[in-house]
Amino acid sequence: MKTDFKQIYTSSGFSTILMVIILMVVGLVLLIGFNLLIASWQKNILIETQYYQQFNQASSSLTWAITQNWQKPKANWYCMTESTYQLKACIKKSLLRIDKYVLVRGEAKDFYLYTLAHFDNNRLIVEKGHWLDYCPEKRAIYCE
């Protein structure tokens, strides 16, 4: 019996090359998918890091504001800044009808934290539980 070796090698070589190409395409698709997933994670981490930095900066501004001597609060915002740590805090009379509160705002770029305080002898007195991450006034325009 005579076999044609030329015919056997040519047909099996094509299927091997085809399998290698398919495996390379599958591997490339997986690598691209993982790359997109990692890029998405990196973006989320960057956004969260920026949020926490702004939050901490605004929180530090509120803490710093409590230690400062202020003018008597008026209907408009009065702000003080500290250049070393780039802190900025503002106060104004609150429109809330109870307890004659002063609204204190800690700022970090476009991020604001608020607290309600009492004004006594040019100092702010903050009670526990009055920290807010939103403006307590009835309309948002009163916080601008």
N, C-alpha and C positions, 0 to 999 in steps of 0.2 A: 504494500500500500504506500502510495506516494502522497505526501502532504506538501501543500504550498505554504512555506513559512513566511513568504513575503506578504501574503494575504492576511495571515493571523496577526502579524506585528502592526500592520497599518490600521486595522480596525480597532485594536485595543489601545493604540497610542492616541487616537482621536478622543475616545471616551475619557482617558486619563487627563488630557489637556482640558477637556470640557469640565471635568470635575474640579480641577485646580482653579479654573476661571470662576466657577460658581462659588467655591469656597472663598476666593478673594473678594468677590462682590458682596457676599454675606458678611465677611469680616469688615469691609469698608463701610457697609450700612451700619453695622454695630458701632464702629468707631465714630462715625458721624453722629449717631444717636447719643452716645455717651458724651461727646463733645458738646452737643446742644444742651444736654442735661446739666453738665458742669457749668456751662455759661449761665444758665438760668439760676443755678444755686449761687454763683458768684454775684449776680445782680441782686438777688434777694439779700445776701449777706451785706452787700454794700448799702442797700436801702435801710436795713435794720441798724447797721453801724451808725449811719448818718442820723437816724431817728434817736438812738440812745445818746449820741453826742449832743444833739440839740436839747433833748430832754434834760440831761445832766447840766448843761449850760444854763437853761432856764431855771432849773431847780436851784442851782448855785446863786443865780441872780436874786431869787426870792429870799434865800437865806441871808445873802449880803444886804438886801434891802431892809431887813428887820433890824440890822445893827446900825443903820444910818440915822442921822438927824434929818428930819424932813420939815418942809414948810407946811403950814396948815393946808390940807387938801381942798381943792376947788372942784368945780364942775368939769374942768378939762384935765387931761393927763399932764402931770408934771414928772419929768424923768431925770434920773441921775445915772451916770455911767462910771465905771471903774476901768481904766485903760489897761492895767497890767494883765488882768484875766479876761478882759473884754466882757464885763458884766453890764447889763442894762436892766434897770427896774423903774417902773412908773407907778404913780399913785393918783387916785382921784376919788371924789366922794361917790359912794355907791348910791344908786337910786332905790335900793331896797328900803322899804318903809320901817323896818325893824332895826333897833339898836344903833343907828347912825354909823354904819360900817364904812370903812375905807376899803376900796378895791385896790389891791396890789397886783401888779403884773410883772412877771419875770420874762425876759425876752431872750431869744437866741435865733437870729436871722428871722425867719417867718414863723417861728414856733413860740407859742405863749403858754405860760402857766399862771394861774390866778390863785389868790388867797384873799380871804376877808379878814380885816384887822380892825382894831380900835386905835384911835389916835389920842395920845396922852403926852403932853410936854415934849412935843417934836419927835416922839418915838412911836413906833408901831408895836402894838401888842396883839399877838396872834394867838388865838385859842386853838386847841387841838381839834382836828376834824374839819377845819375850814379850808383846806387845800383843795383846789379844783383844777381839772385839766380843760375846763370850758368856762366861758364867761357866765357869771350868775345873773347878769342883767336880763330883763325880759326880752329885749331886742338886741340883736347882734351889733347894730349900728352904734349902740352906746358903749361898746367896747373898742371901737376903732379910734 
